[in-house]
Amino acid sequence: MAEFLLKKDSFYKMESPRFDDSDVLFMDQDGHINLPDEINLVEVEEPEGFFVSKEIKEYRKAICDGCPKKKLNLCTLCGCFLPAKQIVSSFSCPEDRW
């Protein structure tokens, strides 16, 4: 097993000859992760345009907060967890509100 120390707020690409649903990864609270030897993690730059700006996030949040389809930070139309959905640029409202 290889051990990696992951940095907070960093992005990683996994390089592996194989990886399927039967493989389980564990990361402890200090950011250490144990991987099989054939898997390697490479730190990469944040994907360009992956996250929206703070202003857009607040705009989306305000729209969702006033929506009757919101229940406990979930969208009852699509089932998404809204705080996560609101920050990703490629996601959109199922009713085209944003």
Chimera marker file (.cmm) of the C-alpha trace (Angstrom):
<marker_set name="trace">
<marker id="1" x="0.000" y="0.000" z="0.000" r="1" g="1" b="0" radius="0.5"/>
<marker id="2" x="1.174" y="3.481" z="-0.889" r="1" g="1" b="0" radius="0.5"/>
<marker id="3" x="0.329" y="6.355" z="1.430" r="1" g="1" b="0" radius="0.5"/>
<marker id="4" x="-0.394" y="9.892" z="0.228" r="1" g="1" b="0" radius="0.5"/>
<marker id="5" x="-0.952" y="13.059" z="2.235" r="1" g="1" b="0" radius="0.5"/>
<marker id="6" x="-3.674" y="15.087" z="0.539" r="1" g="1" b="0" radius="0.5"/>
<marker id="7" x="-3.689" y="18.859" z="0.861" r="1" g="1" b="0" radius="0.5"/>
<marker id="8" x="-6.915" y="20.634" z="1.756" r="1" g="1" b="0" radius="0.5"/>
<marker id="9" x="-8.622" y="22.425" z="-1.156" r="1" g="1" b="0" radius="0.5"/>
<marker id="10" x="-6.425" y="20.648" z="-3.708" r="1" g="1" b="0" radius="0.5"/>
<marker id="11" x="-7.420" y="18.661" z="-6.765" r="1" g="1" b="0" radius="0.5"/>
<marker id="12" x="-5.997" y="15.255" z="-7.668" r="1" g="1" b="0" radius="0.5"/>
<marker id="13" x="-6.119" y="13.040" z="-10.711" r="1" g="1" b="0" radius="0.5"/>
<marker id="14" x="-5.949" y="9.304" z="-10.208" r="1" g="1" b="0" radius="0.5"/>
<marker id="15" x="-3.633" y="7.354" z="-12.469" r="1" g="1" b="0" radius="0.5"/>
<marker id="16" x="-4.436" y="3.662" z="-12.389" r="1" g="1" b="0" radius="0.5"/>
<marker id="17" x="-4.436" y="0.689" z="-14.717" r="1" g="1" b="0" radius="0.5"/>
<marker id="18" x="-7.709" y="-0.343" z="-13.106" r="1" g="1" b="0" radius="0.5"/>
<marker id="19" x="-10.172" y="1.026" z="-10.624" r="1" g="1" b="0" radius="0.5"/>
<marker id="20" x="-13.704" y="-0.253" z="-10.137" r="1" g="1" b="0" radius="0.5"/>
<marker id="21" x="-16.547" y="-0.098" z="-7.638" r="1" g="1" b="0" radius="0.5"/>
<marker id="22" x="-15.100" y="-2.952" z="-5.598" r="1" g="1" b="0" radius="0.5"/>
<marker id="23" x="-12.049" y="-0.845" z="-4.664" r="1" g="1" b="0" radius="0.5"/>
<marker id="24" x="-12.443" y="1.127" z="-1.439" r="1" g="1" b="0" radius="0.5"/>
<marker id="25" x="-10.295" y="4.113" z="-0.478" r="1" g="1" b="0" radius="0.5"/>
<marker id="26" x="-9.948" y="5.454" z="3.059" r="1" g="1" b="0" radius="0.5"/>
<marker id="27" x="-8.802" y="8.947" z="4.046" r="1" g="1" b="0" radius="0.5"/>
<marker id="28" x="-8.228" y="9.721" z="7.711" r="1" g="1" b="0" radius="0.5"/>
<marker id="29" x="-9.002" y="13.057" z="9.353" r="1" g="1" b="0" radius="0.5"/>
<marker id="30" x="-5.426" y="14.261" z="8.801" r="1" g="1" b="0" radius="0.5"/>
<marker id="31" x="-5.686" y="13.863" z="5.023" r="1" g="1" b="0" radius="0.5"/>
<marker id="32" x="-3.728" y="10.611" z="4.704" r="1" g="1" b="0" radius="0.5"/>
<marker id="33" x="-5.054" y="8.130" z="2.182" r="1" g="1" b="0" radius="0.5"/>
<marker id="34" x="-3.955" y="4.543" z="1.618" r="1" g="1" b="0" radius="0.5"/>
<marker id="35" x="-3.989" y="3.339" z="-1.973" r="1" g="1" b="0" radius="0.5"/>
<marker id="36" x="-3.036" y="0.067" z="-3.604" r="1" g="1" b="0" radius="0.5"/>
<marker id="37" x="0.477" y="0.269" z="-5.075" r="1" g="1" b="0" radius="0.5"/>
<marker id="38" x="-0.779" y="0.280" z="-8.677" r="1" g="1" b="0" radius="0.5"/>
<marker id="39" x="-2.739" y="3.508" z="-8.089" r="1" g="1" b="0" radius="0.5"/>
<marker id="40" x="-1.025" y="6.876" z="-8.094" r="1" g="1" b="0" radius="0.5"/>
<marker id="41" x="-2.427" y="10.324" z="-7.293" r="1" g="1" b="0" radius="0.5"/>
<marker id="42" x="-1.110" y="13.395" z="-9.065" r="1" g="1" b="0" radius="0.5"/>
<marker id="43" x="-1.959" y="16.884" z="-7.826" r="1" g="1" b="0" radius="0.5"/>
<marker id="44" x="-3.414" y="19.027" z="-10.596" r="1" g="1" b="0" radius="0.5"/>
<marker id="45" x="-4.554" y="22.629" z="-10.993" r="1" g="1" b="0" radius="0.5"/>
<marker id="46" x="-8.148" y="23.510" z="-10.174" r="1" g="1" b="0" radius="0.5"/>
<marker id="47" x="-10.250" y="22.873" z="-13.256" r="1" g="1" b="0" radius="0.5"/>
<marker id="48" x="-10.869" y="26.199" z="-14.974" r="1" g="1" b="0" radius="0.5"/>
<marker id="49" x="-14.398" y="27.335" z="-14.485" r="1" g="1" b="0" radius="0.5"/>
<marker id="50" x="-15.340" y="24.425" z="-12.249" r="1" g="1" b="0" radius="0.5"/>
<marker id="51" x="-16.678" y="26.606" z="-9.436" r="1" g="1" b="0" radius="0.5"/>
<marker id="52" x="-18.814" y="29.720" z="-9.774" r="1" g="1" b="0" radius="0.5"/>
<marker id="53" x="-17.875" y="33.067" z="-8.235" r="1" g="1" b="0" radius="0.5"/>
<marker id="54" x="-19.070" y="34.023" z="-4.759" r="1" g="1" b="0" radius="0.5"/>
<marker id="55" x="-21.594" y="36.431" z="-6.301" r="1" g="1" b="0" radius="0.5"/>
<marker id="56" x="-23.139" y="33.743" z="-8.516" r="1" g="1" b="0" radius="0.5"/>
<marker id="57" x="-23.251" y="31.322" z="-5.596" r="1" g="1" b="0" radius="0.5"/>
<marker id="58" x="-25.133" y="33.875" z="-3.490" r="1" g="1" b="0" radius="0.5"/>
<marker id="59" x="-27.493" y="34.592" z="-6.421" r="1" g="1" b="0" radius="0.5"/>
<marker id="60" x="-28.288" y="30.885" z="-6.830" r="1" g="1" b="0" radius="0.5"/>
<marker id="61" x="-28.705" y="30.447" z="-3.068" r="1" g="1" b="0" radius="0.5"/>
<marker id="62" x="-31.182" y="33.355" z="-2.884" r="1" g="1" b="0" radius="0.5"/>
<marker id="63" x="-33.271" y="31.838" z="-5.678" r="1" g="1" b="0" radius="0.5"/>
<marker id="64" x="-33.264" y="28.401" z="-4.037" r="1" g="1" b="0" radius="0.5"/>
<marker id="65" x="-34.067" y="29.852" z="-0.607" r="1" g="1" b="0" radius="0.5"/>
<marker id="66" x="-37.268" y="31.360" z="-2.045" r="1" g="1" b="0" radius="0.5"/>
<marker id="67" x="-38.272" y="28.235" z="-3.957" r="1" g="1" b="0" radius="0.5"/>
<marker id="68" x="-41.159" y="26.113" z="-2.631" r="1" g="1" b="0" radius="0.5"/>
<marker id="69" x="-39.414" y="22.984" z="-3.984" r="1" g="1" b="0" radius="0.5"/>
<marker id="70" x="-36.553" y="23.360" z="-1.452" r="1" g="1" b="0" radius="0.5"/>
<marker id="71" x="-36.775" y="21.105" z="1.608" r="1" g="1" b="0" radius="0.5"/>
<marker id="72" x="-33.940" y="20.889" z="4.171" r="1" g="1" b="0" radius="0.5"/>
<marker id="73" x="-31.233" y="22.009" z="1.688" r="1" g="1" b="0" radius="0.5"/>
<marker id="74" x="-32.475" y="19.498" z="-0.898" r="1" g="1" b="0" radius="0.5"/>
<marker id="75" x="-34.186" y="20.152" z="-4.218" r="1" g="1" b="0" radius="0.5"/>
<marker id="76" x="-37.298" y="17.976" z="-4.298" r="1" g="1" b="0" radius="0.5"/>
<marker id="77" x="-37.281" y="18.029" z="-8.118" r="1" g="1" b="0" radius="0.5"/>
<marker id="78" x="-33.818" y="16.589" z="-8.739" r="1" g="1" b="0" radius="0.5"/>
<marker id="79" x="-32.819" y="15.388" z="-5.254" r="1" g="1" b="0" radius="0.5"/>
<marker id="80" x="-29.559" y="17.372" z="-5.220" r="1" g="1" b="0" radius="0.5"/>
<marker id="81" x="-27.930" y="18.759" z="-2.073" r="1" g="1" b="0" radius="0.5"/>
<marker id="82" x="-28.253" y="22.477" z="-2.835" r="1" g="1" b="0" radius="0.5"/>
<marker id="83" x="-25.120" y="23.886" z="-1.134" r="1" g="1" b="0" radius="0.5"/>
<marker id="84" x="-23.004" y="21.611" z="-3.353" r="1" g="1" b="0" radius="0.5"/>
<marker id="85" x="-25.061" y="22.110" z="-6.509" r="1" g="1" b="0" radius="0.5"/>
<marker id="86" x="-25.032" y="25.900" z="-6.243" r="1" g="1" b="0" radius="0.5"/>
<marker id="87" x="-21.230" y="26.185" z="-6.471" r="1" g="1" b="0" radius="0.5"/>
<marker id="88" x="-20.553" y="24.027" z="-9.560" r="1" g="1" b="0" radius="0.5"/>
<marker id="89" x="-20.674" y="25.965" z="-12.828" r="1" g="1" b="0" radius="0.5"/>
<marker id="90" x="-21.990" y="23.111" z="-14.969" r="1" g="1" b="0" radius="0.5"/>
<marker id="91" x="-25.026" y="22.476" z="-12.727" r="1" g="1" b="0" radius="0.5"/>
<marker id="92" x="-28.351" y="24.218" z="-13.265" r="1" g="1" b="0" radius="0.5"/>
<marker id="93" x="-31.802" y="24.502" z="-11.727" r="1" g="1" b="0" radius="0.5"/>
<marker id="94" x="-34.244" y="21.884" z="-13.053" r="1" g="1" b="0" radius="0.5"/>
<marker id="95" x="-36.819" y="24.672" z="-13.475" r="1" g="1" b="0" radius="0.5"/>
<marker id="96" x="-34.304" y="26.951" z="-15.294" r="1" g="1" b="0" radius="0.5"/>
<marker id="97" x="-34.388" y="29.564" z="-12.543" r="1" g="1" b="0" radius="0.5"/>
<marker id="98" x="-30.575" y="29.778" z="-12.711" r="1" g="1" b="0" radius="0.5"/>
<link id1="1" id2="2" r="1" g="1" b="0" radius="0.2"/>
<link id1="2" id2="3" r="1" g="1" b="0" radius="0.2"/>
<link id1="3" id2="4" r="1" g="1" b="0" radius="0.2"/>
<link id1="4" id2="5" r="1" g="1" b="0" radius="0.2"/>
<link id1="5" id2="6" r="1" g="1" b="0" radius="0.2"/>
<link id1="6" id2="7" r="1" g="1" b="0" radius="0.2"/>
<link id1="7" id2="8" r="1" g="1" b="0" radius="0.2"/>
<link id1="8" id2="9" r="1" g="1" b="0" radius="0.2"/>
<link id1="9" id2="10" r="1" g="1" b="0" radius="0.2"/>
<link id1="10" id2="11" r="1" g="1" b="0" radius="0.2"/>
<link id1="11" id2="12" r="1" g="1" b="0" radius="0.2"/>
<link id1="12" id2="13" r="1" g="1" b="0" radius="0.2"/>
<link id1="13" id2="14" r="1" g="1" b="0" radius="0.2"/>
<link id1="14" id2="15" r="1" g="1" b="0" radius="0.2"/>
<link id1="15" id2="16" r="1" g="1" b="0" radius="0.2"/>
<link id1="16" id2="17" r="1" g="1" b="0" radius="0.2"/>
<link id1="17" id2="18" r="1" g="1" b="0" radius="0.2"/>
<link id1="18" id2="19" r="1" g="1" b="0" radius="0.2"/>
<link id1="19" id2="20" r="1" g="1" b="0" radius="0.2"/>
<link id1="20" id2="21" r="1" g="1" b="0" radius="0.2"/>
<link id1="21" id2="22" r="1" g="1" b="0" radius="0.2"/>
<link id1="22" id2="23" r="1" g="1" b="0" radius="0.2"/>
<link id1="23" id2="24" r="1" g="1" b="0" radius="0.2"/>
<link id1="24" id2="25" r="1" g="1" b="0" radius="0.2"/>
<link id1="25" id2="26" r="1" g="1" b="0" radius="0.2"/>
<link id1="26" id2="27" r="1" g="1" b="0" radius="0.2"/>
<link id1="27" id2="28" r="1" g="1" b="0" radius="0.2"/>
<link id1="28" id2="29" r="1" g="1" b="0" radius="0.2"/>
<link id1="29" id2="30" r="1" g="1" b="0" radius="0.2"/>
<link id1="30" id2="31" r="1" g="1" b="0" radius="0.2"/>
<link id1="31" id2="32" r="1" g="1" b="0" radius="0.2"/>
<link id1="32" id2="33" r="1" g="1" b="0" radius="0.2"/>
<link id1="33" id2="34" r="1" g="1" b="0" radius="0.2"/>
<link id1="34" id2="35" r="1" g="1" b="0" radius="0.2"/>
<link id1="35" id2="36" r="1" g="1" b="0" radius="0.2"/>
<link id1="36" id2="37" r="1" g="1" b="0" radius="0.2"/>
<link id1="37" id2="38" r="1" g="1" b="0" radius="0.2"/>
<link id1="38" id2="39" r="1" g="1" b="0" radius="0.2"/>
<link id1="39" id2="40" r="1" g="1" b="0" radius="0.2"/>
<link id1="40" id2="41" r="1" g="1" b="0" radius="0.2"/>
<link id1="41" id2="42" r="1" g="1" b="0" radius="0.2"/>
<link id1="42" id2="43" r="1" g="1" b="0" radius="0.2"/>
<link id1="43" id2="44" r="1" g="1" b="0" radius="0.2"/>
<link id1="44" id2="45" r="1" g="1" b="0" radius="0.2"/>
<link id1="45" id2="46" r="1" g="1" b="0" radius="0.2"/>
<link id1="46" id2="47" r="1" g="1" b="0" radius="0.2"/>
<link id1="47" id2="48" r="1" g="1" b="0" radius="0.2"/>
<link id1="48" id2="49" r="1" g="1" b="0" radius="0.2"/>
<link id1="49" id2="50" r="1" g="1" b="0" radius="0.2"/>
<link id1="50" id2="51" r="1" g="1" b="0" radius="0.2"/>
<link id1="51" id2="52" r="1" g="1" b="0" radius="0.2"/>
<link id1="52" id2="53" r="1" g="1" b="0" radius="0.2"/>
<link id1="53" id2="54" r="1" g="1" b="0" radius="0.2"/>
<link id1="54" id2="55" r="1" g="1" b="0" radius="0.2"/>
<link id1="55" id2="56" r="1" g="1" b="0" radius="0.2"/>
<link id1="56" id2="57" r="1" g="1" b="0" radius="0.2"/>
<link id1="57" id2="58" r="1" g="1" b="0" radius="0.2"/>
<link id1="58" id2="59" r="1" g="1" b="0" radius="0.2"/>
<link id1="59" id2="60" r="1" g="1" b="0" radius="0.2"/>
<link id1="60" id2="61" r="1" g="1" b="0" radius="0.2"/>
<link id1="61" id2="62" r="1" g="1" b="0" radius="0.2"/>
<link id1="62" id2="63" r="1" g="1" b="0" radius="0.2"/>
<link id1="63" id2="64" r="1" g="1" b="0" radius="0.2"/>
<link id1="64" id2="65" r="1" g="1" b="0" radius="0.2"/>
<link id1="65" id2="66" r="1" g="1" b="0" radius="0.2"/>
<link id1="66" id2="67" r="1" g="1" b="0" radius="0.2"/>
<link id1="67" id2="68" r="1" g="1" b="0" radius="0.2"/>
<link id1="68" id2="69" r="1" g="1" b="0" radius="0.2"/>
<link id1="69" id2="70" r="1" g="1" b="0" radius="0.2"/>
<link id1="70" id2="71" r="1" g="1" b="0" radius="0.2"/>
<link id1="71" id2="72" r="1" g="1" b="0" radius="0.2"/>
<link id1="72" id2="73" r="1" g="1" b="0" radius="0.2"/>
<link id1="73" id2="74" r="1" g="1" b="0" radius="0.2"/>
<link id1="74" id2="75" r="1" g="1" b="0" radius="0.2"/>
<link id1="75" id2="76" r="1" g="1" b="0" radius="0.2"/>
<link id1="76" id2="77" r="1" g="1" b="0" radius="0.2"/>
<link id1="77" id2="78" r="1" g="1" b="0" radius="0.2"/>
<link id1="78" id2="79" r="1" g="1" b="0" radius="0.2"/>
<link id1="79" id2="80" r="1" g="1" b="0" radius="0.2"/>
<link id1="80" id2="81" r="1" g="1" b="0" radius="0.2"/>
<link id1="81" id2="82" r="1" g="1" b="0" radius="0.2"/>
<link id1="82" id2="83" r="1" g="1" b="0" radius="0.2"/>
<link id1="83" id2="84" r="1" g="1" b="0" radius="0.2"/>
<link id1="84" id2="85" r="1" g="1" b="0" radius="0.2"/>
<link id1="85" id2="86" r="1" g="1" b="0" radius="0.2"/>
<link id1="86" id2="87" r="1" g="1" b="0" radius="0.2"/>
<link id1="87" id2="88" r="1" g="1" b="0" radius="0.2"/>
<link id1="88" id2="89" r="1" g="1" b="0" radius="0.2"/>
<link id1="89" id2="90" r="1" g="1" b="0" radius="0.2"/>
<link id1="90" id2="91" r="1" g="1" b="0" radius="0.2"/>
<link id1="91" id2="92" r="1" g="1" b="0" radius="0.2"/>
<link id1="92" id2="93" r="1" g="1" b="0" radius="0.2"/>
<link id1="93" id2="94" r="1" g="1" b="0" radius="0.2"/>
<link id1="94" id2="95" r="1" g="1" b="0" radius="0.2"/>
<link id1="95" id2="96" r="1" g="1" b="0" radius="0.2"/>
<link id1="96" id2="97" r="1" g="1" b="0" radius="0.2"/>
<link id1="97" id2="98" r="1" g="1" b="0" radius="0.2"/>
</marker_set>
